[in-house]
Amino acid sequence: MEKKRGHFTGSIGFVLAAAGSAVGLGNIWRFPYLAAKDGGGLFLLVYLILALTFGFALLTTEIAIGRKTKQSPLTAYKYLSKKWGFLGIFSCLVPMIIMPYYCVIGGWVVKYFIAFLTGQAEAAAADGYFTGFITQNVSPIVFMVIFLLMAALVVYLGVDKGIEKCSRVLMPLLLVMIIGISLFALTVSHTDESGVTRTGLDGLAIYVIPDFTGLTIGKLLQVIMDALGQLFFSLSVAMGIMIAYGSYVKDDTDLGKSINRIEFFDTLVAFLAGLMIVPAVYIFMGREGMSAGPSLMFVTLPKIFAAMGGMGIVIGIIFFLVVLFAAVTSAVSILEAIVSSFMDHFHISRKKSCILNTLISLALAVVVCLGYNVLYFELELPNGSVAQILDVMDYISNSILMPLVAFATCILVGWVLTPKAIIEEVEKGGCRFGRKGLYVLMIRFVAPIMLFILLLQSSGILG
């Protein structure tokens, strides 16, 4: 069985695949938006502290569970404790809910990349272009299918020939392009209609220098909760992904070192994603433009690229290619968590599982696309936002199930199995576990409390 599972050929392949999973749409539009909303450098500082403590504890736990059990998320928990097998179902449900709507957003990225590539940048920057596109009946479905097939092909090819090979090529390319756009953004300046000139360095200052103006305990708690929510996306925890990837890691791999590298790589790319976007938005739109939220990528940025002139079109092409690479590597990991679960639970081949789950994701993704036209509705969520089908699925997976899975995992590892089970896995083969004391403190006490507060907040119980 172990041989049939496939393995990463080495620790670098594993780190790049895990980082590829972590560096997705959540990092590229959500991180910069939250950084802009939560006082720039203040958010960065809080995020960094949480990544090295809370994020580290969850990441270590999931990767170690995967390697220890050699199982996917659906079956791994029952290997640890039969009574806690139900947690595997929730852990598998998360990627099953995320995959369809992630492919829809991935399809939007494909559309914008093609628009910029074929000289339609000006049209893409026009008011109403985005809404006009997503409300069409056929076009969003076509682009969604293109994106889904790209991710499915990589998963179909397997762990070493598909996931690892794809990550080894795309991740270095992604990093080079992000650094290039970030450096370019710092050299740009713009004078608005009122005669105010803003430069990339002004935008950089907004992004990295903490703003404590009007900071209250309530506002600080909000920043902490925002950073905590972002960590789920940034580190791909509570989605079953890291358990699946951990199950492909060889026993002689130094887990501690690999986890440190994933943390570093992911935090670096999250920071650079902000550096790529926040200064550019500030230059052309001031502080007001920085609060654009999810529409930042598809409405605000095309306008900025258009305002840059000829160079803006080139930057726009590279930017949407970056986003496409990031989205594909993440979609691959989301699909892999489901495919490996079906393989382990139903004892079917990778190819059968991949085809079956691609068809399931396709059917649900079509429903998500139709949620902006034929099946359109408006529903107010407990957190106060107005939602369509995509938003409802996003809310169920990210605001309810992910904190719930992470909280229950902390209770299982911290109090039922005790942290010793994970520590022994990390230290296998004489490897060093540098932050052992911190790990025990986080997994038993700090992380469950923070996750419980996050769960109360996201479900609307805590205002």
C-alpha positions in Angstrom: 0.0 0.0 0.0 2.8 2.4 0.9 4.6 1.8 -2.3 1.4 2.3 -4.3 0.8 5.7 -2.6 3.8 7.4 -4.3 6.3 9.6 -2.5 8.0 13.0 -3.0 11.5 12.2 -4.2 13.1 14.6 -1.7 12.5 17.3 0.9 12.9 20.1 -1.7 10.1 18.6 -3.8 7.9 18.4 -0.7 8.7 21.9 0.4 8.0 23.4 -3.1 4.7 21.4 -3.4 3.6 22.5 0.1 4.6 26.1 -0.6 2.8 25.9 -3.9 -0.3 24.8 -2.1 0.0 27.6 0.4 0.7 30.3 -2.2 -2.7 30.7 -3.9 -5.4 33.2 -4.5 -5.8 33.7 -0.7 -2.3 35.0 -0.5 -2.4 37.1 -3.6 -5.7 39.1 -3.1 -6.6 38.4 0.5 -3.3 39.1 2.2 -2.7 42.6 0.6 -6.4 43.6 1.2 -6.2 42.7 4.9 -2.8 44.3 5.3 -4.2 47.5 3.8 -7.4 47.3 6.0 -5.6 46.5 9.2 -2.9 49.2 9.4 -0.2 47.9 7.1 2.8 47.1 9.2 0.6 46.3 12.2 -1.1 43.5 10.3 2.3 42.2 9.0 3.7 42.2 12.6 0.7 40.3 14.0 0.7 37.9 11.1 4.4 37.1 11.5 4.1 36.4 15.2 1.1 34.1 14.6 2.8 32.3 11.6 5.8 31.4 13.8 3.6 30.2 16.7 0.0 29.3 15.9 0.6 28.5 12.2 3.7 26.5 13.0 1.8 24.3 15.5 -1.0 23.5 13.1 1.3 22.9 10.1 3.6 20.6 12.2 0.5 18.7 13.5 -1.0 18.0 10.1 2.2 17.1 8.3 3.2 14.8 11.1 -0.3 13.1 11.2 0.0 12.5 7.4 3.5 10.9 7.7 2.7 9.0 10.9 -0.5 7.3 9.4 0.5 7.3 5.7 -3.1 8.1 5.1 -5.2 10.9 3.5 -7.3 13.3 5.6 -10.5 11.1 5.3 -8.9 8.0 6.8 -5.9 9.4 8.9 -7.9 10.5 12.0 -9.4 7.0 12.5 -5.9 5.6 12.4 -5.0 7.9 15.3 -8.2 7.2 17.3 -11.3 5.3 16.1 -13.6 7.6 18.1 -12.2 10.6 16.3 -12.7 9.1 12.8 -15.6 11.6 12.2 -13.0 14.4 12.0 -11.7 12.9 8.8 -15.1 13.4 7.1 -15.1 17.1 8.0 -11.5 17.4 7.0 -12.3 15.9 3.6 -15.5 18.0 3.2 -13.5 21.3 3.3 -11.6 20.7 0.1 -14.7 19.2 -1.6 -16.6 22.5 -0.9 -13.6 24.7 -1.8 -12.6 23.0 -5.1 -15.7 23.9 -7.2 -15.7 27.6 -6.4 -11.9 27.9 -6.5 -12.1 26.6 -10.1 -14.6 29.3 -10.9 -12.3 32.0 -9.6 -9.4 30.3 -11.4 -11.5 30.6 -14.6 -11.8 34.3 -14.0 -8.0 34.5 -13.8 -7.7 32.6 -17.1 -10.2 35.1 -18.7 -8.2 38.2 -17.5 -4.9 36.6 -18.5 -6.2 36.0 -22.1 -7.8 39.5 -22.2 -4.4 41.1 -21.4 -2.5 38.8 -23.7 -4.8 39.5 -26.7 -4.8 43.3 -26.4 -8.1 43.7 -24.5 -6.5 45.4 -21.4 -8.4 48.6 -22.0 -11.7 46.8 -22.2 -10.8 44.8 -19.0 -10.3 48.0 -17.1 -13.7 49.5 -18.1 -16.5 49.8 -15.5 -18.8 46.9 -15.6 -16.4 44.5 -17.4 -16.1 42.1 -14.5 -19.8 42.0 -13.7 -20.7 41.7 -17.4 -18.4 38.7 -17.6 -19.4 36.7 -14.5 -23.2 37.2 -15.2 -22.9 35.6 -18.7 -24.4 32.1 -19.0 -21.6 30.3 -21.0 -18.3 32.1 -20.9 -17.5 31.7 -17.2 -18.2 28.0 -17.4 -15.8 27.6 -20.4 -13.0 29.3 -18.6 -13.7 27.4 -15.4 -13.4 24.1 -17.3 -10.0 25.1 -18.8 -8.7 25.9 -15.3 -10.2 22.7 -13.7 -8.6 20.5 -16.5 -5.2 22.1 -15.9 -5.3 21.1 -12.2 -6.8 17.7 -12.8 -4.1 16.8 -15.3 -1.3 17.4 -12.7 -3.1 15.3 -10.1 -3.9 12.5 -12.6 -0.1 12.2 -13.3 0.6 11.4 -9.6 2.8 12.6 -6.8 6.3 12.7 -8.3 5.5 12.9 -12.0 2.7 15.4 -11.6 2.6 17.4 -8.3 6.3 17.5 -7.6 7.4 18.2 -11.2 4.8 21.0 -11.6 5.9 22.6 -8.3 9.6 22.4 -9.1 9.0 24.4 -12.4 6.2 26.8 -11.3 7.3 27.9 -7.9 10.7 29.3 -8.8 9.1 31.1 -11.8 6.4 32.4 -9.6 8.9 33.8 -7.1 11.0 35.5 -9.8 7.9 37.2 -11.4 6.5 38.4 -8.1 9.9 39.9 -7.1 10.1 41.6 -10.6 6.6 43.2 -10.3 7.3 44.2 -6.7 10.5 46.0 -7.6 8.8 47.7 -10.6 5.9 48.9 -8.4 8.4 50.7 -6.1 9.7 52.7 -9.1 6.3 54.1 -10.2 4.9 57.5 -9.3 1.6 59.2 -10.2 0.1 62.7 -9.9 -3.7 62.7 -9.4 -6.3 65.3 -10.5 -5.8 67.3 -7.3 -2.1 67.6 -8.0 -1.0 65.1 -5.2 2.0 62.9 -6.3 2.3 59.5 -4.7 5.3 57.2 -5.3 5.9 53.5 -4.9 8.1 54.2 -1.8 5.1 56.1 -0.2 3.1 52.9 -0.8 5.8 50.8 0.7 5.8 52.9 3.9 2.0 52.5 4.2 2.5 48.7 3.8 5.4 48.0 6.2 5.3 50.7 8.9 2.8 49.9 11.6 0.0 52.4 12.0 -1.1 52.6 15.6 -3.5 55.6 15.0 -6.7 55.1 16.9 -5.7 51.5 17.9 -8.0 50.1 20.6 -8.2 46.7 22.2 -11.2 45.8 20.0 -9.4 46.9 16.9 -6.2 44.9 17.8 -8.4 41.8 18.5 -9.9 42.3 15.0 -6.4 42.5 13.4 -5.4 39.3 15.3 -8.6 37.5 14.1 -8.0 38.7 10.5 -4.4 37.4 10.6 -5.6 34.2 12.1 -8.2 33.6 9.4 -5.5 34.4 6.8 -3.2 31.8 8.2 -5.6 29.0 7.1 -5.1 30.1 3.5 -1.5 31.0 3.8 -0.4 27.7 5.3 -3.1 25.5 3.8 -4.0 24.1 7.2 -7.4 22.7 8.2 -8.1 21.7 4.6 -6.7 18.2 4.7 -4.0 19.2 2.2 -1.0 19.0 4.6 -2.1 15.6 5.9 -2.3 14.3 2.3 1.1 15.8 1.4 2.6 14.6 4.7 1.6 11.1 3.9 3.9 11.2 0.8 6.9 12.3 2.8 9.6 9.7 3.4 10.5 8.6 6.9 14.1 9.8 6.6 13.0 13.4 5.7 13.8 15.9 8.4 10.3 17.2 9.1 11.4 20.1 11.4 13.7 21.5 8.7 11.0 21.1 6.0 8.4 22.8 8.1 10.7 25.8 8.8 11.3 26.1 5.0 7.6 26.0 4.2 6.9 28.7 6.9 9.7 30.9 5.5 8.8 30.4 1.8 5.1 31.1 2.4 5.6 34.1 4.6 8.0 35.6 2.0 5.6 35.1 -0.8 2.7 36.5 1.2 4.8 39.6 2.0 5.9 39.9 -1.6 2.2 39.6 -2.8 1.4 42.6 -0.7 4.5 44.4 -1.9 3.4 43.7 -5.5 -0.2 45.1 -4.9 -0.4 47.6 -2.0 2.1 50.2 -3.3 0.6 50.1 -6.8 -3.0 50.5 -5.5 -1.9 53.4 -3.2 -0.1 55.2 -6.0 -3.1 55.4 -8.2 -6.1 55.2 -5.9 -4.8 56.4 -2.5 -5.9 54.8 0.8 -9.6 54.6 -0.4 -8.6 52.2 -3.3 -6.9 49.9 -0.8 -10.2 48.9 0.8 -11.5 47.3 -2.4 -11.5 43.8 -0.9 -12.1 40.8 -3.2 -12.8 43.1 -6.2 -9.2 44.3 -5.9 -7.8 41.8 -8.4 -10.5 41.9 -11.0 -11.7 45.5 -10.9 -9.1 47.8 -9.2 -5.8 46.3 -10.6 -6.9 46.3 -14.3 -7.6 50.0 -14.0 -4.2 50.6 -12.5 -2.5 48.6 -15.3 -4.4 50.7 -17.8 -3.2 53.9 -16.1 0.4 52.8 -16.4 0.3 52.9 -20.2 2.1 50.5 -22.5 4.2 49.1 -19.6 1.0 48.4 -17.7 -0.1 45.9 -20.3 3.1 44.0 -20.0 2.9 44.1 -16.1 -0.8 43.0 -16.4 0.1 40.0 -18.5 2.9 38.9 -16.0 0.6 39.6 -13.0 -2.2 37.5 -14.2 0.2 34.7 -15.2 1.6 34.9 -11.6 -1.9 34.6 -10.2 -2.7 31.7 -12.6 0.4 29.8 -11.6 -0.4 30.4 -7.9 -4.0 29.4 -8.4 -3.1 26.2 -10.3 -0.6 24.9 -7.7 -3.2 25.5 -4.9 -6.0 23.9 -6.9 -3.8 20.8 -7.4 -3.3 20.5 -3.7 -7.0 20.9 -2.9 -8.0 18.3 -5.5 -5.2 16.0 -4.3 -6.6 16.1 -0.7 -9.9 14.7 -2.1 -8.4 12.3 -4.6 -6.1 10.7 -2.1 -9.0 10.4 0.4 -11.2 8.5 -2.1 -8.2 6.3 -3.0 -7.6 5.3 0.7 -11.2 5.0 1.7 -12.7 3.3 -1.4 -9.5 1.5 -2.4 -9.7 2.7 -6.0 -6.8 3.8 -8.3 -5.5 7.4 -8.6 -6.9 7.7 -12.2 -10.4 6.6 -11.3 -10.5 8.8 -8.2 -9.2 11.8 -10.1 -11.7 11.4 -12.9 -14.6 10.9 -10.5 -13.7 13.9 -8.3 -13.0 16.1 -11.4 -16.6 15.3 -12.6 -18.0 16.1 -9.1 -16.1 19.4 -9.0 -17.2 20.2 -12.5 -20.9 19.7 -11.7 -20.7 21.8 -8.6 -18.6 24.5 -10.3 -21.3 24.9 -13.0 -23.8 25.5 -10.3 -21.5 28.2 -8.8 -21.2 29.9 -12.2 -25.0 29.9 -12.6 -25.2 31.6 -9.2 -24.5 34.9 -10.9 -27.3 34.6 -13.5 -29.9 31.8 -13.6 -29.6 30.8 -9.9 -28.9 34.3 -8.6 -30.1 35.1 -5.0 -29.0 37.3 -2.1 -28.6 35.8 1.3 -27.4 37.6 4.4 -24.8 35.6 6.3 -24.4 35.6 10.1 -21.2 37.7 9.7 -23.4 40.5 8.0 -22.2 40.1 4.4 -24.6 39.5 1.5 -23.9 36.3 -0.3 -24.4 34.4 -3.6 -23.7 30.6 -4.0 -19.9 31.1 -4.2 -19.9 33.2 -1.0 -22.2 30.7 0.9 -19.7 27.9 0.0 -16.8 30.0 1.0 -18.4 30.9 4.3 -19.3 27.3 5.2 -15.8 26.0 4.4 -13.6 28.9 5.6 -15.6 30.4 8.5 -17.2 27.3 10.0 -15.6 24.0 9.0 -11.9 25.1 8.9 -11.8 26.6 12.4 -13.9 23.7 13.6 -11.5 21.0 12.1 -8.4 22.9 13.5 -10.0 23.3 17.0 -11.0 19.6 17.2 -7.5 18.6 15.9 -5.9 20.6 18.8 -8.1 18.9 21.3 -7.3 15.4 19.8 -3.6 16.0 19.7 -3.2 18.2 22.8 -5.4 16.2 25.2 -6.4 12.8 23.9 -3.3 11.5 22.2 -1.0 14.1 23.9 1.6 16.1 22.0 4.1 13.3 22.5 2.6 11.5 19.5 3.5 14.3 17.1 6.9 15.2 18.8 8.0 11.5 18.3 7.1 11.7 14.6 9.0 14.9 14.1 12.1 13.6 16.0 12.0 10.3 14.0 15.5 9.2 13.0 17.2 11.5 15.5 15.9 14.8 13.9 15.8 17.9 16.1 12.5 19.6 17.0 13.7 23.1 17.9 10.4 24.6 19.1 9.2 21.6 21.1 8.2 23.6 24.2 6.4 26.2 22.1 4.6 23.5 20.2 3.1 21.9 23.4 2.0 25.3 24.7 0.3 26.2 21.4 -1.4 22.9 20.6 -2.8 22.4 24.2 -3.7 25.9 25.3 -3.2 28.9 23.0 -4.4 27.6 19.7 -7.7 26.0 20.9 -8.6 29.3 22.7 -7.9 31.4 19.7 -9.7 29.0 17.3 -12.7 29.0 19.6 -12.9 32.8 19.6 -12.4 32.8 15.8 -15.3 30.3 15.4 -17.6 32.5 17.6 -16.6 35.5 15.6 -17.1 34.0 12.1 -20.4 32.4 13.1 -21.7 35.8 14.1 -22.1 34.9 17.8 -19.2 37.3 18.8 -19.6 40.7 17.2 
